[in-house]
Amino acid sequence: MLDTAEPLEGTRTGGAATIEREEQRQLIEPGDHERFAHYVRKEKIMESAMTGEPVIALCGKVWTPGRDPQRFPVCPQCKEIYESMRGGKDDDGGQD
């Protein structure tokens, strides 16, 4: 008598296979598509991390930082204000 739990040697079972891969999830929360990375003084970010007090960005947004700013585009208003404060110089120190 044959054991039906084991396939016969040399037979195939439809060609299905399991592919293992690491799942990489980026945690996206509701409203993330509306979020920006804002400009705030570094010392204010550190102070907020210690006290839990909100910070105020150059554009006027008030919030308590808690997400990785690398995941979001830079706030266009903050960028414009920052660049005007620097005198219109670009990254290499030249004029725009």
MMTF fields as JSON, N, C-alpha, C and O atoms, coordinates in Angstrom:
{
  "mmtfVersion": "1.0.0",
  "mmtfProducer": "UNKNOWN",
  "numBonds": 383,
  "numAtoms": 384,
  "numGroups": 96,
  "numChains": 1,
  "numModels": 1,
  "chainsPerModel": [1],
  "groupsPerChain": [96],
  "chainIdList": ["A"],
  "bondAtomList": [4, 2, 8, 6, 12, 10, 16, 14, 20, 18, 24, 22, 28, 26, 32, 30, 36, 34, 40, 38, 44, 42, 48, 46, 52, 50, 56, 54, 60, 58, 64, 62, 68, 66, 72, 70, 76, 74, 80, 78, 84, 82, 88, 86, 92, 90, 96, 94, 100, 98, 104, 102, 108, 106, 112, 110, 116, 114, 120, 118, 124, 122, 128, 126, 132, 130, 136, 134, 140, 138, 144, 142, 148, 146, 152, 150, 156, 154, 160, 158, 164, 162, 168, 166, 172, 170, 176, 174, 180, 178, 184, 182, 188, 186, 192, 190, 196, 194, 200, 198, 204, 202, 208, 206, 212, 210, 216, 214, 220, 218, 224, 222, 228, 226, 232, 230, 236, 234, 240, 238, 244, 242, 248, 246, 252, 250, 256, 254, 260, 258, 264, 262, 268, 266, 272, 270, 276, 274, 280, 278, 284, 282, 288, 286, 292, 290, 296, 294, 300, 298, 304, 302, 308, 306, 312, 310, 316, 314, 320, 318, 324, 322, 328, 326, 332, 330, 336, 334, 340, 338, 344, 342, 348, 346, 352, 350, 356, 354, 360, 358, 364, 362, 368, 366, 372, 370, 376, 374, 380, 378],
  "bondOrderList": [1, 1, 1, 1, 1, 1, 1, 1, 1, 1, 1, 1, 1, 1, 1, 1, 1, 1, 1, 1, 1, 1, 1, 1, 1, 1, 1, 1, 1, 1, 1, 1, 1, 1, 1, 1, 1, 1, 1, 1, 1, 1, 1, 1, 1, 1, 1, 1, 1, 1, 1, 1, 1, 1, 1, 1, 1, 1, 1, 1, 1, 1, 1, 1, 1, 1, 1, 1, 1, 1, 1, 1, 1, 1, 1, 1, 1, 1, 1, 1, 1, 1, 1, 1, 1, 1, 1, 1, 1, 1, 1, 1, 1, 1, 1],
  "groupList": [{"groupName": "MET", "atomNameList": ["N", "CA", "C", "O"], "elementList": ["N", "C", "C", "O"], "formalChargeList": [0, 0, 0, 0], "bondAtomList": [1, 0, 2, 1, 3, 2], "bondOrderList": [1, 1, 2], "singleLetterCode": "M", "chemCompType": "L-PEPTIDE LINKING"}, {"groupName": "LEU", "atomNameList": ["N", "CA", "C", "O"], "elementList": ["N", "C", "C", "O"], "formalChargeList": [0, 0, 0, 0], "bondAtomList": [1, 0, 2, 1, 3, 2], "bondOrderList": [1, 1, 2], "singleLetterCode": "L", "chemCompType": "L-PEPTIDE LINKING"}, {"groupName": "ASP", "atomNameList": ["N", "CA", "C", "O"], "elementList": ["N", "C", "C", "O"], "formalChargeList": [0, 0, 0, 0], "bondAtomList": [1, 0, 2, 1, 3, 2], "bondOrderList": [1, 1, 2], "singleLetterCode": "D", "chemCompType": "L-PEPTIDE LINKING"}, {"groupName": "THR", "atomNameList": ["N", "CA", "C", "O"], "elementList": ["N", "C", "C", "O"], "formalChargeList": [0, 0, 0, 0], "bondAtomList": [1, 0, 2, 1, 3, 2], "bondOrderList": [1, 1, 2], "singleLetterCode": "T", "chemCompType": "L-PEPTIDE LINKING"}, {"groupName": "ALA", "atomNameList": ["N", "CA", "C", "O"], "elementList": ["N", "C", "C", "O"], "formalChargeList": [0, 0, 0, 0], "bondAtomList": [1, 0, 2, 1, 3, 2], "bondOrderList": [1, 1, 2], "singleLetterCode": "A", "chemCompType": "L-PEPTIDE LINKING"}, {"groupName": "GLU", "atomNameList": ["N", "CA", "C", "O"], "elementList": ["N", "C", "C", "O"], "formalChargeList": [0, 0, 0, 0], "bondAtomList": [1, 0, 2, 1, 3, 2], "bondOrderList": [1, 1, 2], "singleLetterCode": "E", "chemCompType": "L-PEPTIDE LINKING"}, {"groupName": "PRO", "atomNameList": ["N", "CA", "C", "O"], "elementList": ["N", "C", "C", "O"], "formalChargeList": [0, 0, 0, 0], "bondAtomList": [1, 0, 2, 1, 3, 2], "bondOrderList": [1, 1, 2], "singleLetterCode": "P", "chemCompType": "L-PEPTIDE LINKING"}, {"groupName": "GLY", "atomNameList": ["N", "CA", "C", "O"], "elementList": ["N", "C", "C", "O"], "formalChargeList": [0, 0, 0, 0], "bondAtomList": [1, 0, 2, 1, 3, 2], "bondOrderList": [1, 1, 2], "singleLetterCode": "G", "chemCompType": "PEPTIDE LINKING"}, {"groupName": "ARG", "atomNameList": ["N", "CA", "C", "O"], "elementList": ["N", "C", "C", "O"], "formalChargeList": [0, 0, 0, 0], "bondAtomList": [1, 0, 2, 1, 3, 2], "bondOrderList": [1, 1, 2], "singleLetterCode": "R", "chemCompType": "L-PEPTIDE LINKING"}, {"groupName": "ILE", "atomNameList": ["N", "CA", "C", "O"], "elementList": ["N", "C", "C", "O"], "formalChargeList": [0, 0, 0, 0], "bondAtomList": [1, 0, 2, 1, 3, 2], "bondOrderList": [1, 1, 2], "singleLetterCode": "I", "chemCompType": "L-PEPTIDE LINKING"}, {"groupName": "GLN", "atomNameList": ["N", "CA", "C", "O"], "elementList": ["N", "C", "C", "O"], "formalChargeList": [0, 0, 0, 0], "bondAtomList": [1, 0, 2, 1, 3, 2], "bondOrderList": [1, 1, 2], "singleLetterCode": "Q", "chemCompType": "L-PEPTIDE LINKING"}, {"groupName": "HIS", "atomNameList": ["N", "CA", "C", "O"], "elementList": ["N", "C", "C", "O"], "formalChargeList": [0, 0, 0, 0], "bondAtomList": [1, 0, 2, 1, 3, 2], "bondOrderList": [1, 1, 2], "singleLetterCode": "H", "chemCompType": "L-PEPTIDE LINKING"}, {"groupName": "PHE", "atomNameList": ["N", "CA", "C", "O"], "elementList": ["N", "C", "C", "O"], "formalChargeList": [0, 0, 0, 0], "bondAtomList": [1, 0, 2, 1, 3, 2], "bondOrderList": [1, 1, 2], "singleLetterCode": "F", "chemCompType": "L-PEPTIDE LINKING"}, {"groupName": "TYR", "atomNameList": ["N", "CA", "C", "O"], "elementList": ["N", "C", "C", "O"], "formalChargeList": [0, 0, 0, 0], "bondAtomList": [1, 0, 2, 1, 3, 2], "bondOrderList": [1, 1, 2], "singleLetterCode": "Y", "chemCompType": "L-PEPTIDE LINKING"}, {"groupName": "VAL", "atomNameList": ["N", "CA", "C", "O"], "elementList": ["N", "C", "C", "O"], "formalChargeList": [0, 0, 0, 0], "bondAtomList": [1, 0, 2, 1, 3, 2], "bondOrderList": [1, 1, 2], "singleLetterCode": "V", "chemCompType": "L-PEPTIDE LINKING"}, {"groupName": "LYS", "atomNameList": ["N", "CA", "C", "O"], "elementList": ["N", "C", "C", "O"], "formalChargeList": [0, 0, 0, 0], "bondAtomList": [1, 0, 2, 1, 3, 2], "bondOrderList": [1, 1, 2], "singleLetterCode": "K", "chemCompType": "L-PEPTIDE LINKING"}, {"groupName": "SER", "atomNameList": ["N", "CA", "C", "O"], "elementList": ["N", "C", "C", "O"], "formalChargeList": [0, 0, 0, 0], "bondAtomList": [1, 0, 2, 1, 3, 2], "bondOrderList": [1, 1, 2], "singleLetterCode": "S", "chemCompType": "L-PEPTIDE LINKING"}, {"groupName": "CYS", "atomNameList": ["N", "CA", "C", "O"], "elementList": ["N", "C", "C", "O"], "formalChargeList": [0, 0, 0, 0], "bondAtomList": [1, 0, 2, 1, 3, 2], "bondOrderList": [1, 1, 2], "singleLetterCode": "C", "chemCompType": "L-PEPTIDE LINKING"}, {"groupName": "TRP", "atomNameList": ["N", "CA", "C", "O"], "elementList": ["N", "C", "C", "O"], "formalChargeList": [0, 0, 0, 0], "bondAtomList": [1, 0, 2, 1, 3, 2], "bondOrderList": [1, 1, 2], "singleLetterCode": "W", "chemCompType": "L-PEPTIDE LINKING"}],
  "groupTypeList": [0, 1, 2, 3, 4, 5, 6, 1, 5, 7, 3, 8, 3, 7, 7, 4, 4, 3, 9, 5, 8, 5, 5, 10, 8, 10, 1, 9, 5, 6, 7, 2, 11, 5, 8, 12, 4, 11, 13, 14, 8, 15, 5, 15, 9, 0, 5, 16, 4, 0, 3, 7, 5, 6, 14, 9, 4, 1, 17, 7, 15, 14, 18, 3, 6, 7, 8, 2, 6, 10, 8, 12, 6, 14, 17, 6, 10, 17, 15, 5, 9, 13, 5, 16, 0, 8, 7, 7, 15, 2, 2, 2, 7, 7, 10, 2],
  "groupIdList": [1, 2, 3, 4, 5, 6, 7, 8, 9, 10, 11, 12, 13, 14, 15, 16, 17, 18, 19, 20, 21, 22, 23, 24, 25, 26, 27, 28, 29, 30, 31, 32, 33, 34, 35, 36, 37, 38, 39, 40, 41, 42, 43, 44, 45, 46, 47, 48, 49, 50, 51, 52, 53, 54, 55, 56, 57, 58, 59, 60, 61, 62, 63, 64, 65, 66, 67, 68, 69, 70, 71, 72, 73, 74, 75, 76, 77, 78, 79, 80, 81, 82, 83, 84, 85, 86, 87, 88, 89, 90, 91, 92, 93, 94, 95, 96],
  "secStructList": [7, 7, 7, 6, 6, 1, 7, 7, 6, 6, 7, 7, 7, 6, 6, 7, 7, 7, 7, 7, 7, 7, 7, 7, 7, 7, 7, 7, 7, 6, 6, 4, 4, 4, 7, 7, 5, 7, 7, 7, 7, 2, 2, 2, 2, 2, 2, 2, 2, 2, 2, 7, 7, 7, 3, 3, 7, 6, 6, 7, 7, 3, 3, 7, 7, 7, 1, 7, 4, 4, 4, 1, 7, 5, 7, 2, 2, 2, 2, 2, 2, 2, 2, 2, 2, 6, 6, 1, 5, 7, 6, 6, 1, 7, 5, 7],
  "xCoordList": [0.832, 0.0, 0.886, 1.905, 0.494, 1.248, 0.808, -0.365, 1.777, 1.472, 1.093, 1.929, -0.132, -0.605, -0.092, -0.254, 0.514, 1.047, 2.342, 2.711, 3.035, 4.299, 4.076, 3.523, 4.491, 4.333, 5.291, 6.349, 4.908, 5.769, 7.013, 6.964, 8.112, 9.371, 9.253, 8.752, 9.725, 9.677, 8.389, 8.276, 7.424, 6.187, 6.244, 6.95, 5.509, 5.451, 4.042, 3.075, 3.948, 2.645, 2.171, 1.792, 2.177, 1.584, 2.511, 2.086, 3.724, 4.675, 4.539, 5.168, 3.767, 3.659, 4.877, 5.384, 5.336, 6.488, 6.267, 5.511, 6.926, 6.86, 8.14, 9.24, 7.986, 9.141, 9.179, 8.219, 10.305, 10.444, 11.208, 12.202, 10.737, 11.423, 11.163, 10.179, 12.057, 11.86, 10.823, 10.865, 9.907, 8.891, 9.401, 9.803, 9.382, 9.822, 8.62, 8.132, 8.162, 7.023, 7.492, 8.329, 6.948, 7.182, 5.91, 4.821, 6.069, 4.904, 4.346, 4.964, 3.187, 2.52, 1.257, 0.466, 1.087, -0.069, -1.033, -0.635, -2.294, -3.262, -2.783, -2.337, -2.879, -2.482, -1.026, -0.607, -0.23, 1.188, 1.392, 2.395, 0.454, 0.608, 0.532, 0.923, 0.031, -0.073, 1.077, 1.136, 1.974, 3.019, 4.274, 4.594, 4.973, 6.241, 7.264, 6.914, 8.527, 9.617, 9.805, 10.064, 9.676, 9.731, 11.076, 11.796, 11.408, 12.643, 12.386, 11.517, 13.164, 13.104, 14.54, 15.339, 14.874, 16.22, 16.478, 15.598, 17.689, 18.044, 17.848, 17.36, 18.227, 18.086, 16.618, 16.303, 15.72, 14.286, 13.778, 12.918, 14.31, 13.936, 14.378, 13.616, 15.609, 16.133, 15.315, 14.985, 14.998, 14.201, 12.826, 12.321, 12.229, 10.923, 10.989, 10.067, 12.092, 12.26, 12.323, 11.854, 12.904, 13.041, 11.759, 11.396, 11.081, 9.932, 8.583, 7.581, 8.552, 7.28, 6.516, 5.387, 7.145, 6.517, 6.566, 7.529, 5.54, 5.554, 6.585, 7.029, 6.952, 7.878, 7.127, 6.03, 7.742, 7.144, 8.124, 9.265, 7.67, 8.504, 8.562, 7.784, 9.48, 9.592, 8.282, 7.954, 7.539, 6.284, 5.141, 4.063, 5.374, 4.339, 3.644, 2.862, 3.908, 3.278, 3.759, 4.951, 2.804, 3.106, 2.791, 1.681, 3.753, 3.546, 4.617, 5.629, 4.383, 5.371, 6.051, 5.405, 7.343, 8.039, 8.023, 8.126, 7.892, 7.889, 8.118, 8.305, 8.106, 8.31, 9.653, 10.224, 10.137, 11.405, 11.222, 10.495, 11.863, 11.664, 12.215, 11.847, 13.085, 13.641, 12.575, 12.77, 11.449, 10.378, 9.485, 8.637, 9.666, 8.747, 9.485, 10.659, 8.799, 9.424, 9.538, 8.789, 10.476, 10.674, 9.499, 9.035, 9.035, 7.948, 8.393, 9.419, 7.647, 8.06, 8.104, 8.964, 7.192, 7.196, 8.424, 9.079, 8.737, 9.924, 11.178, 12.044, 11.271, 12.448, 12.603, 13.703, 11.504, 11.541, 11.977, 12.805, 11.433, 11.791, 13.258, 13.98, 13.701, 15.093, 16.057, 17.053, 15.747, 16.616, 16.647, 17.691, 15.533, 15.523, 16.328, 16.915, 16.36, 17.141, 18.637, 19.439, 19.006, 20.415, 20.902, 22.073, 20.044, 20.444, 20.436, 21.113, 19.677, 19.558, 20.739, 20.856, 21.633, 22.786, 22.358, 21.54, 22.919, 22.64, 23.65, 24.451, 23.63, 24.449, 25.952, 26.696, 26.413, 27.854, 28.305, 29.457, 27.405, 27.761, 27.6, 27.798, 27.244, 27.047, 25.647, 24.795, 25.423, 24.101, 23.238, 23.748, 21.923, 20.982, 20.95, 20.211],
  "yCoordList": [-1.173, 0.0, 1.249, 1.293, 2.252, 3.495, 4.479, 4.527, 5.274, 6.344, 7.569, 8.081, 8.047, 9.153, 10.515, 11.497, 10.605, 11.881, 12.24, 13.414, 11.279, 11.507, 11.326, 10.306, 12.286, 12.091, 11.013, 10.788, 10.362, 9.351, 10.015, 11.133, 9.319, 9.852, 10.104, 9.263, 11.287, 11.609, 12.287, 12.677, 12.442, 13.128, 14.577, 14.915, 15.408, 16.831, 17.168, 16.497, 18.219, 18.566, 19.942, 20.758, 20.222, 21.441, 22.643, 23.677, 22.557, 23.634, 24.811, 25.843, 24.714, 25.809, 25.812, 24.756, 26.994, 27.112, 28.286, 29.211, 28.229, 29.326, 30.129, 29.583, 31.415, 32.302, 33.083, 33.759, 32.977, 33.72, 34.999, 34.999, 36.086, 37.363, 38.177, 37.972, 39.087, 39.96, 41.002, 41.595, 41.213, 42.225, 43.545, 43.637, 44.556, 45.874, 46.799, 47.184, 47.14, 48.038, 49.419, 49.574, 50.403, 51.768, 52.18, 52.181, 52.526, 52.88, 54.205, 55.258, 54.13, 55.318, 55.497, 54.569, 56.676, 56.968, 57.843, 58.498, 57.862, 58.724, 60.175, 60.694, 60.811, 62.208, 62.414, 63.555, 61.34, 61.491, 62.164, 62.848, 61.977, 62.601, 64.122, 64.811, 64.654, 66.097, 66.639, 67.844, 65.799, 66.205, 66.678, 66.252, 67.583, 68.098, 68.06, 68.005, 68.09, 68.29, 69.8, 70.47, 70.328, 71.771, 72.194, 71.387, 73.473, 74.038, 74.576, 75.423, 74.065, 74.497, 74.478, 73.649, 75.375, 75.38, 74.049, 73.512, 73.522, 72.225, 72.213, 71.228, 73.303, 73.329, 73.262, 72.747, 73.781, 73.707, 72.269, 71.825, 71.556, 70.144, 69.339, 68.524, 69.568, 68.852, 69.191, 68.31, 70.459, 70.889, 70.225, 69.788, 70.153, 69.522, 68.037, 67.488, 67.389, 65.964, 65.732, 64.708, 66.686, 66.544, 66.915, 66.27, 67.958, 68.491, 68.075, 68.088, 67.705, 67.378, 68.611, 68.508, 69.782, 71.028, 71.126, 70.67, 71.714, 71.871, 72.904, 73.745, 72.822, 73.766, 74.565, 74.195, 75.67, 76.496, 76.548, 76.984, 76.101, 76.105, 77.507, 78.381, 77.718, 79.013, 79.434, 80.62, 78.467, 78.77, 79.057, 79.48, 78.826, 79.08, 77.831, 77.912, 76.695, 75.455, 75.151, 75.233, 74.797, 74.433, 72.951, 72.519, 72.167, 70.737, 70.18, 70.83, 68.975, 68.266, 67.246, 66.302, 67.421, 66.505, 65.071, 64.835, 64.128, 62.735, 61.772, 60.577, 62.267, 61.407, 61.715, 62.787, 60.769, 60.925, 61.924, 61.632, 63.092, 64.095, 63.665, 64.245, 62.661, 62.183, 61.544, 61.405, 61.156, 60.496, 61.478, 61.063, 62.776, 63.752, 64.809, 65.082, 65.403, 66.493, 67.739, 67.903, 68.612, 69.847, 70.789, 70.926, 71.426, 72.399, 73.539, 74.167, 73.815, 74.867, 76.251, 77.064, 76.522, 77.824, 77.966, 79.008, 76.925, 76.964, 77.171, 77.97, 76.45, 76.544, 77.953, 78.505, 78.524, 79.882, 80.894, 81.762, 80.786, 81.696, 81.517, 82.5, 80.272, 79.993, 80.582, 81.214, 80.366, 80.881, 82.399, 82.986, 83.049, 84.516, 85.028, 86.108, 84.267, 84.648, 84.521, 85.27, 83.59, 83.358, 84.341, 84.304, 85.208, 86.193, 85.671, 86.228, 84.603, 84.069, 83.252, 82.959, 82.867, 82.047, 80.596, 80.104, 79.912, 78.487, 77.687, 78.274, 76.383, 75.503, 75.73, 75.509, 76.166, 76.353, 77.774, 78.134, 78.576, 79.914, 80.986, 82.166, 80.606, 81.581, 82.173, 81.734, 83.159, 83.773, 82.952, 82.304, 82.982, 82.289, 82.914, 82.454],
  "zCoordList": [0.0, 0.0, 0.0, 0.689, -0.769, -0.866, 0.208, 0.58, 0.71, 1.663, 0.835, 0.091, 0.943, 0.103, 0.562, -0.164, 1.731, 2.203, 1.489, 1.455, 0.925, 0.238, -1.258, -1.668, -2.088, -3.532, -4.024, -3.437, -5.095, -5.689, -6.247, -6.758, -6.143, -6.641, -8.136, -8.882, -8.568, -9.989, -10.42, -11.582, -9.546, -9.928, -9.473, -8.523, -10.145, -9.799, -9.345, -9.707, -8.544, -7.972, -8.432, -7.592, -9.7, -10.218, -10.334, -10.85, -9.891, -10.084, -9.135, -9.373, -8.096, -7.132, -6.221, -5.843, -5.875, -4.991, -4.046, -4.342, -2.933, -1.976, -2.082, -2.006, -2.256, -2.319, -1.019, -0.649, -0.337, 0.907, 0.633, -0.093, 1.218, 1.085, 2.337, 3.049, 2.579, 3.725, 3.362, 2.284, 4.262, 4.036, 4.585, 5.745, 3.746, 4.173, 4.146, 3.084, 5.314, 5.412, 5.818, 6.707, 5.164, 5.585, 6.303, 5.729, 7.554, 8.334, 7.84, 7.995, 7.254, 6.748, 7.563, 7.73, 8.055, 8.879, 8.1, 7.137, 8.505, 7.827, 7.824, 8.847, 6.679, 6.559, 6.192, 5.997, 6.088, 5.764, 4.407, 4.203, 3.481, 2.164, 2.246, 1.303, 3.364, 3.562, 4.404, 4.651, 4.842, 5.781, 5.063, 3.954, 5.752, 5.258, 6.378, 7.557, 5.997, 6.95, 7.058, 6.058, 8.26, 8.48, 9.049, 9.636, 8.867, 9.407, 10.807, 11.016, 11.766, 13.163, 13.677, 13.242, 14.59, 15.179, 15.88, 16.553, 15.717, 16.307, 17.811, 18.365, 18.481, 19.941, 20.362, 21.435, 19.522, 19.836, 19.685, 20.446, 18.71, 18.528, 19.746, 20.268, 20.195, 21.364, 22.612, 23.406, 22.774, 23.919, 23.89, 24.924, 22.712, 22.571, 22.908, 23.512, 22.513, 22.817, 24.323, 24.821, 25.043, 26.5, 27.247, 28.23, 26.773, 27.515, 26.956, 27.67, 25.674, 25.043, 24.575, 24.096, 24.719, 24.279, 22.754, 22.138, 22.142, 20.687, 20.234, 21.015, 18.958, 18.339, 17.277, 16.86, 16.847, 15.799, 14.631, 14.784, 13.468, 12.26, 11.669, 12.052, 10.74, 10.074, 9.416, 9.38, 8.898, 8.208, 9.177, 8.759, 10.476, 11.473, 11.989, 12.936, 11.396, 11.866, 13.279, 13.578, 14.148, 15.527, 15.686, 15.375, 16.166, 16.368, 17.281, 17.547, 17.756, 18.562, 17.654, 17.2, 17.382, 16.478, 17.006, 18.209, 16.086, 16.501, 15.352, 15.579, 14.127, 12.963, 12.316, 12.512, 11.552, 10.845, 9.701, 8.751, 9.767, 8.718, 7.358, 6.336, 7.33, 6.062, 5.18, 3.973, 5.775, 5.014, 4.267, 3.478, 4.505, 3.944, 3.132, 3.384, 2.16, 1.403, 2.275, 3.238, 1.934, 2.69, 2.429, 1.297, 3.482, 3.379, 2.461, 2.722, 1.399, 0.474, 1.128, 0.791, 2.054, 2.734, 3.626, 3.619, 4.393, 5.25, 4.411, 4.765, 3.3, 2.438, 1.883, 1.867, 1.432, 0.883, 1.945, 1.671, 3.139, 4.23, 4.601, 4.769, 4.728, 5.085, 4.054, 4.408, 2.778, 1.72, 1.709, 1.425, 2.009, 2.05, 3.243, 3.174, 4.332, 5.51, 5.232, 5.789, 4.387, 4.044, 2.994, 2.618, 2.517, 1.522, 0.103, -0.76, -0.161, -1.513, -1.97, -3.16, -1.05, -1.426, -1.565, -0.788, -2.564, -2.702, -1.887, -1.16, -1.991, -1.155, -1.295, -0.34, -2.47, -2.637, -2.3, -2.542, -1.747, -1.3, -2.359, -2.07, -3.586, -4.651, -4.612, -3.839, -5.443, -5.54, -6.485, -7.399, -6.262, -7.148, -8.521, -9.392]
}
